Amino acid sequence: MRKKCDLPRKLCAGCGRPFAWRRKWAAIWADVKFCSRRCRAARTIPSRYERP
């Protein structure tokens, strides 16, 4: 079994904190950008229609 300190890490795009690889993310690790649902939900989505 691996130790948690040996697992790959990334920085969260929402909060900027580091997070470690999880088994449920094994197939999509390259696409994971956020550490939690909360960070993903709190992200700022650019508006399609911005006022000039």
Secondary structure, DSSP 8 states (H G I E B T S, - for coil): ---GGGS-EEE-TTT--EEE--GGGTTTTTT---SSHHHHHHS----SS---
